[in-house]
C-alpha cells in the first residue's frame, strides 16, 4: 500500500513509518520540521528512514491548503496515518492559535484530501486529554468527553467530531486513537521523562507538579506503534447496533471508531521517578509544585475495545520502557 504518514519526523510518526517500510509499504512522510523543539532531533529521526527506497519525504505544513490539495492529487494514497499536530497541553495556554492552525485547519485539509481521492482508511491521533474533567476510571471510549480542560484537548475532541462528520457524509472510514502518555527512545524533549533525565544527569532539580500526586497510564512507544498499525489494517466498520436513543460515543452507524491506546496500568508519578533514578543510578532533587492549569491528576485507559476489535493490548512495563529510554538517551547524547 501507499501510505501518507504526517508528522513523519515526530516521535510516533517516525516509528510508525519505520514499521510500515519494514513490512513493504510505500510511505510518503510529511512534516514541516517546525522549531517547537530541537529540529536536529527531528532530522535524526528522518535520517533513519531516508535510505529506504520506499520512503519519500515532503516538507510541508498540513495547514497549507493548496500544497495539501496538490499532494493528495499527485500521490493517490491508499491510506493515511495523520499524526502531525501541535502538541502539548501547557503550550496551548501560551499559543492557542498554533493549535487552531495545525490541529483544526490542518485536519480539515486531511479530511478533504481523503474525501476527494477515495482514501480507504484514515487513522488519526487523538489524545487521552479529551477526557478532561471526567473522573470515571478507567477512561472509556464509551464515556462522554464534552468537558476538555485545555485548548489542545479541545482541538483533539474537535478532530473526532470532524472525522465523524466525514464518515457520515462521505462514507470515509476513520479511526481516532487516544494516546496515553507516550514515552520511549527518540521521544519528545518537552515531555517529563526527557526533561527529568536531562536535569538529573545535570544535577539540577526536577519540577514535580501536583506535588507528585499524579497517576499516569504511561505507554511505551512500540506499543503505541503496534496499535496504530493494527488499527490501520482494520478498516473502521459501521456499527449496525448503534442506537440513536442511547448513543455510544465510541462507534456509529457511520464507518467510525475511537480507541484508547494505553498500558491499562496507571503508575504513580513518584514511582515513575524512582524507576528513572534506578535506571540512571542517580537520585533526583525534587521541586514540588501545584497542579498545572489544563492538566489532569490521573489517566487510566480502558482498552477493551482495542482488544476486542484488533486483538491487541499494550503490555510493556515502565521498568523495561524507562530502561530502554535511558540506554538510548545516553548513547544519543553521549552521556
C-alpha positions, 0 to 999 in steps of 0.5 A: 500500500501507499501510505501518507504518514504526517508528522513523519519526523515526530516521535510516533510518526517516525516509528510508525513509518519505520514499521510500515517500510519494514513490512513493504509499504510505500510511505510518503512522510510529511512534516514541516520540521517546525522549531517547537523543539530541537529540529536536529532531533527531528532530522535524526529521526528522518535520517533513519528512514531516508535510505529506504527506497520506499520512503519519500519525504515532503516538507510541508505544513498540513495547514497549507491548503493548496500544497495539501490539495496538490499532494493528495492529487499527485500521490493517490494514497491508499491510506493515511496515518495523520499524526502531525499536530501541535502538541502539548497541553501547557503550550496551548495556554501560551499559543492557542492559535498554533493549535487552531492552525495545525490541529483544526485547519490542518485536519480539515485539509486531511479530511478533504484530501481523503474525501476527494481521492477515495482514501480507504482508511484514515487513522488519526491521533487523538489524545487521552486529554479529551477526557478532561474533567471526567473522573470515571476510571478507567477512561472509556471510549464509551464515556462522554468527553464534552468537558476538555480542560485545555485548548489542545484537548479541545482541538483533539475532541474537535478532530473526532467530531470532524472525522465523524462528520466525514464518515457520515457524509462521505462514507470515509472510514476513520479511526481516532486513537487516544494516546496515553502518555507516550514515552520511549527512545527518540521521544519528545524533549518537552515531555517529563521523562526527557526533561527529568533525565536531562536535569538529573544527569545535570544535577539540577532539580526536577519540577514535580507538579501536583506535588507528585500526586499524579497517576499516569497510564504511561505507554511505551512507544512500540506499543503505541506503534503496534496499535496504530498499525493494527488499527490501520489494517482494520478498516473502521466498520459501521456499527449496525447496533448503534442506537440513536436513543442511547448513543455510544460515543465510541462507534456509529452507524457511520464507518467510525471508531475511537480507541484508547491506546494505553498500558491499562496500568496507571503508575504513580508519578513518584514511582515513575521517578524512582524507576528513572533514578534506578535506571540512571543510578542517580537520585533526583532533587525534587521541586514540588509544585501545584497542579498545572492549569489544563492538566489532569491528576490521573489517566487510566485507559480502558482498552477493551475495545482495542482488544476486542476489535484488533486483538491487541493490548499494550503490555510493556512495563515502565521498568523495561520502557524507562530502561530502554529510554535511558540506554538510548538517551545516553548513547544519543547524547553521549552521556 
